[in-house]
Amino acid sequence: MTTPRRVRRQHRLAWIARHSLAIVLAIMFVTPVVYLFLISVMTSNQALTSDYWPDTWHFENYVRVFETTPLPRYLLNTVIYAVLATLFMLLSSVPAAYALAKLRFRGRNALFLTVICVMMLPPQVVTVPLYLMWARYGLTGSLAPLIIPMLFGDAFCIFLLRQFLLTIPSDYLDAARVDGCGEWRTLLRVVLPMARPGIAAAALFQFFYAWNDYYGPLLYTSENENAWTLSLGLASFHGVHHVDWNLVTAATVLAMAPIVVVFFFAQKAFVQGVTLTGVKG
């Protein structure tokens, strides 16, 4: 009886030794999140101290957040922004990446170089002309100036998808063309099923960016509170309750929870897509 138990203990210690670096990094990343949650269930007075553990647990802090701020409306606006921006980005970026990766035409390299240049261009450079354009159309005060441009693609996602599509052997595409498939049908029937990890990675990048975006909503929706997203609403909540750190951290935990859940269920496809993206240049 003692021998199998000793063997299991040795295997356990060996597993810990092999994964020691990963365990240390995981603890480093998880500790701030755990501490954030602990502060969110403290009293207002204890949250300002150096205590690491609540004397009493106050989960009603989360109820007070909903009572003092229109958090559901901010959450709905954020979901609308993140989901529509991601869908529009995929509708435009996937065909563009497919053309740059698998089609042969004059000027393809110049177009790809243009995509890279746009990717390196800071968004603040074009802020003034874009704001004037959207103001002329009367769309400021809403999320439309942040969602509509995604119909024209995103430079980073086009680059990411193009690199992934290069890993797909062209023999599959040639076989589909020999069977009579056009380029659109080849894209829909052959390329998309094989490119799911890359598409998932690009979609998650765009979704996370839109969910955490603060600069865009501040620029276009600051005068209309009904269009605020979670990031903008959370900043305003922090300004009003800057001494109530328990309420501020409770609101932060509520804003973080959905994105953590999304990444938890999609992390396998995300990691696979990012890993395979750099295989071929």
C-alpha positions in Angstrom: 0.0 0.0 0.0 2.8 2.4 0.8 4.7 1.8 -2.5 1.9 3.0 -4.8 1.3 6.0 -2.5 5.0 6.8 -2.6 5.0 6.5 -6.4 2.0 8.8 -6.7 3.7 11.3 -4.5 6.9 11.1 -6.6 4.8 11.6 -9.8 3.1 14.6 -8.2 6.3 16.2 -7.1 7.8 15.6 -10.6 4.8 17.2 -12.2 5.1 20.3 -9.9 8.9 20.5 -10.7 8.2 20.4 -14.5 5.5 23.0 -14.3 7.0 25.2 -11.5 7.5 28.2 -13.8 4.0 28.0 -15.1 2.6 27.7 -11.6 4.6 30.7 -10.4 3.4 32.8 -13.4 -0.2 31.7 -12.8 0.0 32.7 -9.1 1.4 36.1 -10.2 -1.5 36.7 -12.6 -4.3 35.4 -10.4 -3.2 37.1 -7.1 -4.3 40.7 -8.2 -7.6 39.4 -9.4 -8.3 37.5 -6.1 -7.2 40.6 -4.1 -9.6 42.7 -6.2 -12.5 40.4 -5.4 -11.6 40.5 -1.7 -11.6 44.3 -1.6 -15.0 44.3 -3.3 -16.6 42.4 -0.4 -15.0 44.6 2.3 -16.5 47.5 4.1 -15.6 51.0 2.9 -13.4 51.6 5.9 -11.5 48.3 5.6 -10.9 48.7 1.9 -8.7 51.8 2.7 -6.5 49.7 5.0 -3.7 47.2 4.3 -5.9 44.2 5.3 -5.8 41.4 2.8 -8.8 39.5 4.2 -12.3 40.8 4.8 -13.4 41.0 8.5 -17.0 40.5 7.3 -18.2 39.6 3.8 -20.4 42.2 2.2 -21.8 40.9 -1.1 -24.4 43.6 -1.0 -21.7 45.9 -2.4 -22.6 44.3 -5.8 -26.2 45.2 -5.3 -25.3 48.8 -4.4 -23.4 49.1 -7.7 -26.6 48.3 -9.6 -28.5 50.7 -7.4 -26.1 53.6 -7.9 -25.3 53.2 -11.6 -27.1 52.1 -14.8 -24.7 49.1 -15.2 -27.1 47.0 -17.3 -27.4 49.7 -19.9 -23.6 50.1 -20.0 -23.3 46.3 -20.4 -25.9 46.2 -23.2 -24.1 49.0 -25.1 -20.8 47.3 -24.7 -22.2 44.0 -26.0 -23.7 45.7 -29.0 -20.5 47.5 -29.8 -18.3 44.4 -29.3 -20.5 41.9 -31.1 -21.4 44.1 -34.1 -17.8 45.4 -34.5 -16.5 41.8 -34.5 -19.1 40.5 -37.0 -18.5 43.5 -39.4 -14.8 43.0 -39.1 -15.0 39.3 -40.0 -17.4 40.0 -43.0 -14.8 42.4 -44.5 -11.4 41.2 -43.2 -11.8 37.5 -44.1 -12.3 38.1 -47.9 -9.6 40.7 -47.9 -7.1 38.3 -46.2 -8.1 35.5 -48.5 -7.4 37.7 -51.6 -4.0 38.8 -50.2 -3.0 35.2 -49.3 -4.4 33.0 -52.1 -5.1 35.2 -55.2 -2.5 36.3 -57.7 -3.1 39.8 -59.0 -1.1 42.8 -59.9 -0.4 45.1 -56.9 -1.1 42.5 -54.3 2.2 43.2 -52.5 1.6 46.9 -52.6 -1.8 46.4 -51.0 -0.3 44.2 -48.3 2.3 46.9 -47.6 -0.5 49.4 -47.3 -2.3 47.2 -44.8 0.9 47.1 -42.7 1.4 50.9 -42.9 -2.2 51.4 -41.8 -1.7 48.9 -38.9 1.3 51.0 -37.7 -0.6 54.3 -38.0 -1.7 55.7 -34.5 -5.4 56.2 -34.4 -5.0 59.7 -32.8 -3.5 60.9 -36.2 -6.9 60.7 -37.9 -9.1 61.6 -34.9 -9.9 65.2 -35.9 -11.0 64.5 -39.6 -12.9 61.4 -38.6 -14.8 63.2 -35.8 -15.6 66.1 -38.2 -16.9 63.7 -40.8 -19.1 61.8 -38.3 -20.4 65.1 -36.8 -21.4 66.3 -40.2 -23.5 63.1 -40.7 -25.0 63.6 -37.2 -23.8 60.3 -35.8 -21.8 61.6 -32.8 -23.3 60.8 -29.5 -23.8 57.1 -30.6 -21.7 54.0 -31.2 -22.2 54.2 -34.9 -18.8 55.9 -35.6 -17.1 52.9 -33.9 -19.1 50.1 -35.5 -19.6 51.3 -39.1 -15.8 51.5 -39.9 -15.5 47.8 -39.2 -17.4 47.2 -42.5 -14.2 48.3 -44.2 -11.9 45.9 -42.3 -9.3 46.1 -39.7 -5.6 46.2 -40.7 -4.4 44.1 -37.8 -7.0 41.4 -38.3 -6.4 41.3 -42.0 -2.7 40.8 -41.4 -3.4 38.1 -38.8 -5.9 36.2 -41.0 -3.6 36.6 -44.1 -0.7 35.0 -42.2 -3.0 32.1 -41.0 -4.4 31.5 -44.5 -0.9 31.1 -45.9 -0.6 27.9 -43.8 -3.5 26.3 -45.7 -2.1 24.2 -48.6 -3.2 25.7 -52.0 -3.8 22.1 -53.3 -7.2 22.1 -51.5 -8.2 25.3 -53.2 -6.9 24.1 -56.6 -9.0 20.9 -56.2 -12.1 22.9 -55.5 -11.5 25.1 -58.5 -11.1 22.1 -60.7 -14.4 20.8 -59.5 -16.1 24.0 -60.6 -16.1 26.1 -57.5 -15.7 29.9 -57.9 -13.6 32.0 -55.5 -16.5 32.8 -53.2 -17.6 29.2 -53.0 -14.1 28.1 -52.4 -13.8 30.6 -49.6 -17.0 29.5 -48.0 -16.8 25.8 -48.4 -13.1 25.1 -48.2 -11.2 27.9 -46.6 -13.5 28.9 -43.8 -13.8 25.4 -42.2 -10.0 25.1 -42.2 -9.4 28.6 -41.0 -11.6 28.4 -37.9 -8.7 28.8 -35.4 -7.4 31.9 -37.1 -10.8 33.4 -37.5 -11.5 32.7 -33.8 -8.2 34.4 -32.8 -9.0 37.5 -34.9 -12.5 37.7 -33.6 -11.4 37.5 -30.0 -8.7 40.2 -30.5 -11.4 42.5 -32.0 -14.0 41.5 -29.3 -11.5 42.2 -26.4 -10.4 45.5 -28.0 -14.0 46.7 -28.4 -15.0 45.5 -24.9 -12.1 47.4 -23.3 -12.1 50.4 -25.6 -12.2 53.7 -23.7 -10.8 56.2 -26.1 -13.5 55.6 -28.8 -16.6 55.8 -26.6 -15.1 58.8 -24.8 -14.6 60.6 -28.1 -18.0 59.9 -29.7 -20.4 59.2 -26.9 -19.3 61.4 -24.0 -22.2 63.8 -24.4 -24.8 61.1 -24.4 -24.8 58.9 -21.3 -27.3 56.5 -22.8 -24.6 55.3 -25.3 -21.8 54.9 -22.7 -20.0 51.6 -22.6 -18.7 49.8 -19.5 -15.2 51.3 -19.7 -16.6 54.9 -19.9 -19.3 54.2 -17.2 -16.7 52.6 -14.9 -14.5 55.7 -15.2 -17.4 57.9 -14.3 -18.4 55.6 -11.4 -14.8 55.8 -10.1 -14.9 59.6 -10.3 -18.1 59.7 -8.2 -17.2 57.0 -5.7 -13.4 57.5 -5.6 -13.3 57.0 -1.8 -15.5 53.9 -1.8 -12.9 51.5 -3.1 -15.1 48.5 -2.2 -17.8 49.7 -4.6 -15.3 50.7 -7.3 -13.7 47.2 -7.2 -17.1 45.5 -7.2 -18.0 47.4 -10.4 -14.6 46.4 -11.8 -15.2 42.8 -11.1 -18.6 42.9 -12.7 -17.1 44.5 -15.8 -14.3 41.9 -16.0 -16.5 38.8 -15.4 -18.1 38.5 -18.9 -14.8 38.8 -20.7 -13.1 36.3 -18.5 -15.9 33.8 -19.2 -15.6 34.4 -22.9 -11.9 33.8 -22.9 -12.2 30.7 -20.7 -14.5 28.9 -23.3 -12.6 30.2 -26.3 -9.0 30.0 -25.1 -8.2 26.7 -27.0 -9.2 28.1 -30.4 -7.5 31.4 -29.5 -4.1 29.9 -28.6 -4.2 27.5 -31.6 -5.0 30.4 -34.0 -2.2 32.6 -32.7 0.3 29.7 -32.7 -0.4 28.7 -36.3 -0.4 32.3 -37.5 3.4 32.7 -37.5 4.2 29.3 -39.2 4.5 30.8 -42.7 5.4 34.2 -43.9 
